[in-house]
Amino acid sequence: MKIYTATHPLEAHMLMQLLHQQGIACELRGEMLFALRGEIPMDSSSAPSLWLQKPEQQTAAQQIIREFLNPPPAECWQCPECGEHHEGQFSACWQCGFSQTAQ
């Protein structure tokens, strides 16, 4: 059962790994056709797609895909070193170089 058509092979692989991590059996089809775009139609027929191996996992798979496509916004944060305020998508302080990921 086809569950998702990706815009790029990288997106398809990321989603496939997320699904596998949650125990959802799926496979990637059409990945090699992506390289032929321009020679063949550039539509969903040449895009990589994810297929469920167990249709009973459809609801769980759709939820994971929704969360991947619509992540919650990251919270704003204040640098503990210099006090500068930053939007959530940034992990390093532009003012002093402090990195949240180094903690």
C-alpha beads as a LAMMPS data file, in Angstrom:
LAMMPS data file: protein, C-alpha beads

103 atoms
102 bonds

1 atom types
1 bond types

-500.0 500.0 xlo xhi
-500.0 500.0 ylo yhi
-500.0 500.0 zlo zhi

Masses

1 110.0

Atoms # bond

1 1 1 0.000 0.000 0.000
2 1 1 1.472 3.352 -1.058
3 1 1 1.665 5.660 1.953
4 1 1 3.714 8.657 0.739
5 1 1 5.261 10.176 -2.381
6 1 1 8.429 12.118 -1.549
7 1 1 9.781 15.187 -3.309
8 1 1 13.358 13.875 -3.200
9 1 1 15.136 10.582 -2.399
10 1 1 16.699 12.115 0.740
11 1 1 13.275 12.948 2.120
12 1 1 12.096 9.418 1.326
13 1 1 15.082 7.861 3.119
14 1 1 14.634 10.048 6.219
15 1 1 10.965 9.121 6.457
16 1 1 11.674 5.451 5.838
17 1 1 14.179 5.431 8.714
18 1 1 11.715 7.182 11.034
19 1 1 9.079 4.585 10.186
20 1 1 11.522 1.694 10.673
21 1 1 12.550 3.104 14.079
22 1 1 8.905 2.882 15.141
23 1 1 8.609 -0.718 13.950
24 1 1 6.646 0.107 10.809
25 1 1 7.562 -2.156 7.905
26 1 1 7.881 -0.192 4.668
27 1 1 9.937 -0.118 1.503
28 1 1 11.148 2.567 -0.860
29 1 1 10.179 2.289 -4.516
30 1 1 11.011 4.417 -7.542
31 1 1 14.213 5.891 -6.147
32 1 1 16.208 5.229 -9.309
33 1 1 13.580 6.877 -11.526
34 1 1 14.285 10.216 -9.838
35 1 1 17.625 10.461 -11.673
36 1 1 15.795 10.191 -14.996
37 1 1 13.614 13.248 -14.438
38 1 1 13.663 15.320 -17.579
39 1 1 13.960 12.207 -19.709
40 1 1 10.689 10.913 -18.277
41 1 1 7.793 12.990 -16.882
42 1 1 8.574 15.043 -13.768
43 1 1 5.513 13.976 -11.828
44 1 1 4.641 11.537 -9.078
45 1 1 5.374 8.600 -11.392
46 1 1 9.091 9.455 -11.259
47 1 1 9.184 10.384 -7.569
48 1 1 10.337 8.016 -4.815
49 1 1 7.497 6.615 -2.754
50 1 1 7.079 4.700 0.485
51 1 1 4.972 1.569 0.564
52 1 1 3.659 -0.130 3.698
53 1 1 4.170 -3.851 3.990
54 1 1 1.469 -4.168 6.664
55 1 1 -1.691 -2.150 5.864
56 1 1 -2.769 -2.340 9.517
57 1 1 0.095 0.076 10.324
58 1 1 -1.365 2.812 8.095
59 1 1 -2.695 5.019 10.905
60 1 1 0.589 4.986 12.835
61 1 1 2.596 5.618 9.655
62 1 1 0.417 8.572 8.651
63 1 1 0.871 10.124 12.102
64 1 1 4.673 9.846 11.867
65 1 1 4.627 11.366 8.379
66 1 1 2.408 14.264 9.576
67 1 1 4.789 14.986 12.465
68 1 1 7.779 14.899 10.092
69 1 1 6.142 17.301 7.633
70 1 1 4.802 19.676 10.322
71 1 1 7.330 19.831 13.177
72 1 1 6.410 21.959 16.189
73 1 1 8.106 25.362 16.236
74 1 1 11.270 25.513 18.331
75 1 1 11.119 27.679 21.450
76 1 1 13.055 30.930 21.692
77 1 1 15.970 30.887 24.104
78 1 1 18.278 33.281 25.938
79 1 1 22.039 32.753 25.915
80 1 1 23.234 31.915 29.442
81 1 1 26.628 33.518 28.718
82 1 1 25.707 36.962 27.351
83 1 1 21.919 37.191 27.695
84 1 1 21.200 37.604 23.965
85 1 1 17.749 36.385 22.829
86 1 1 17.520 33.943 19.893
87 1 1 14.800 32.294 17.849
88 1 1 14.399 28.564 18.374
89 1 1 15.899 27.427 15.073
90 1 1 19.324 28.734 16.131
91 1 1 21.518 26.580 18.360
92 1 1 24.452 28.982 18.712
93 1 1 24.635 32.532 19.993
94 1 1 25.636 34.995 17.294
95 1 1 26.856 37.451 19.931
96 1 1 29.317 35.318 21.922
97 1 1 29.453 31.951 20.131
98 1 1 27.904 29.899 22.948
99 1 1 26.522 26.623 21.579
100 1 1 23.483 24.894 23.065
101 1 1 24.518 21.608 21.452
102 1 1 27.875 21.619 23.291
103 1 1 26.146 21.294 26.674

Bonds

1 1 1 2
2 1 2 3
3 1 3 4
4 1 4 5
5 1 5 6
6 1 6 7
7 1 7 8
8 1 8 9
9 1 9 10
10 1 10 11
11 1 11 12
12 1 12 13
13 1 13 14
14 1 14 15
15 1 15 16
16 1 16 17
17 1 17 18
18 1 18 19
19 1 19 20
20 1 20 21
21 1 21 22
22 1 22 23
23 1 23 24
24 1 24 25
25 1 25 26
26 1 26 27
27 1 27 28
28 1 28 29
29 1 29 30
30 1 30 31
31 1 31 32
32 1 32 33
33 1 33 34
34 1 34 35
35 1 35 36
36 1 36 37
37 1 37 38
38 1 38 39
39 1 39 40
40 1 40 41
41 1 41 42
42 1 42 43
43 1 43 44
44 1 44 45
45 1 45 46
46 1 46 47
47 1 47 48
48 1 48 49
49 1 49 50
50 1 50 51
51 1 51 52
52 1 52 53
53 1 53 54
54 1 54 55
55 1 55 56
56 1 56 57
57 1 57 58
58 1 58 59
59 1 59 60
60 1 60 61
61 1 61 62
62 1 62 63
63 1 63 64
64 1 64 65
65 1 65 66
66 1 66 67
67 1 67 68
68 1 68 69
69 1 69 70
70 1 70 71
71 1 71 72
72 1 72 73
73 1 73 74
74 1 74 75
75 1 75 76
76 1 76 77
77 1 77 78
78 1 78 79
79 1 79 80
80 1 80 81
81 1 81 82
82 1 82 83
83 1 83 84
84 1 84 85
85 1 85 86
86 1 86 87
87 1 87 88
88 1 88 89
89 1 89 90
90 1 90 91
91 1 91 92
92 1 92 93
93 1 93 94
94 1 94 95
95 1 95 96
96 1 96 97
97 1 97 98
98 1 98 99
99 1 99 100
100 1 100 101
101 1 101 102
102 1 102 103
